[in-house]
Every structure is written in C-alpha cells, then in structure tokens.
Amino acid sequence: VYIQKYDPIFCGMTNPFFGAQYHSWSIDVMPAGFEVLATSKDSQGTECIEVIKAKDRLIYGTQFHPEKPYPWSLGKMILINFLRMALNEYNKKN
C-alpha cells in the first residue's frame, strides 16, 4: 500500500506498507466529502484505493483488513493511531 497523502493515521509507518487483503472489492466512485490517502496496484496494474478519509470528520475507510494480525502487516499501527486520534478528539470536547 502506497501512502499518497500524509495523515496522522500513518504515523510511524513505512511507505509503502503491507496490509492484509482478502477480496478484490474496490471503490469505483469516491463518496462526496472524502479524500484518497493511500492506494495499491492489483495484479493487472490497476490502481486501487486502499485508505480514504472524511474531510471534515474523524472517519476513515480501508480496503484492506488492518485488524488481521499477520507479522508482515502494519495494519495494527493504523488501529493504534486511529484510537489515539479518537481519544484526543474526545479529550478536546470534555
């Protein structure tokens, strides 16, 4: 997975990084209010969107499975980074 636009969700991660995929679904039409943060290429060389983010809220979407605990996957870092960001947002409001 290649990071196209830096975001705190990728803190501490290499570029590119490995993520666990189990299917070949992809986003064909970007939802309004979201931006692409990371992409990959499938076996035919077609670019696939891997990570998106809402422009005005703390909402992210991933194509791969960051929760899968494979030793080669850096998905766990995305989960840790997201939880840190969510905790920071909560602390700002309370």
N, C-alpha and C positions, 0 to 999 in steps of 0.2 A: 504494500500500500504506500503510495507516494503522497506526502503532505504537500498540498498546493497552496495553502494559505495558513500561516501560523496562527494558532489559537491556544489558549491555556489548557485545553483538553489534551494537547500533545506534550505537555511539559515532561521533560526527562526521557523523551522517546527519540529514537533514531529516525532518520529519513533516508531511505524508506524503512518501513517496519513490516513485520509479518502479522497477519490476522487470520483466524480460522474461518474458512468458508465451507458451507455445506450445500449450497444450492447456487443456481445461476440467475436468480431474480435480480432485477436492477431497476433503478429509477429511469423512466423514459421522459417524464415531464416533471421539471422541478416545481415543487409547490411554491406558491407566492409567499414571499416573506422569508425564504430560506436561501442559504448560500452553500456552495460546494467547498469543503475543506480538504478532502483527500480523494484520490482516485487510484485505480489499478488498471491493468490491461488483462483481458481474458486470453484464452489460448489462440484466438484468431487475431489478436492485436487490437480489438475494440476497447476503447476506454470505458471503464465502468466507474460510476460514482460510488464511493465507499463510506464517506462521512459527510453529513450535512448538518447545518446549524441554523436555528431560527435567528433572524437578525435582531429581534427586539425582546427575546425571552431566553431563559436558560433551558432550551430544548435542543437536543441533538438526536440524530439518527445515524445508525451504522448499518452497512450492508453485511459486514462480517459479524462474527459472534465473539465479542470481547470477553464474555463470561466463560468461555471454554478454556480450561487450564492446561493448554499444551505448552511445553517448555520453550518452543520457538515463537510463541505468540506474545506480543506485547499488549494484548487487549486489556490485561489486568491494570496496566497503567492508566488506560483511558477511564476505567471504572473508578480507580482511586482519585484521579484528577477531577472527574465529574463530582464525586462525593465531596471533595474539598471545596469546589466552587459552590455547590449547593449549600454547604454549611456556612460558607462566607456570606452568601445571599441571605440566609436565614438570620445570621448574627447581625447583619446590617439593618434588618427590619425589626428586630426585637431588642 
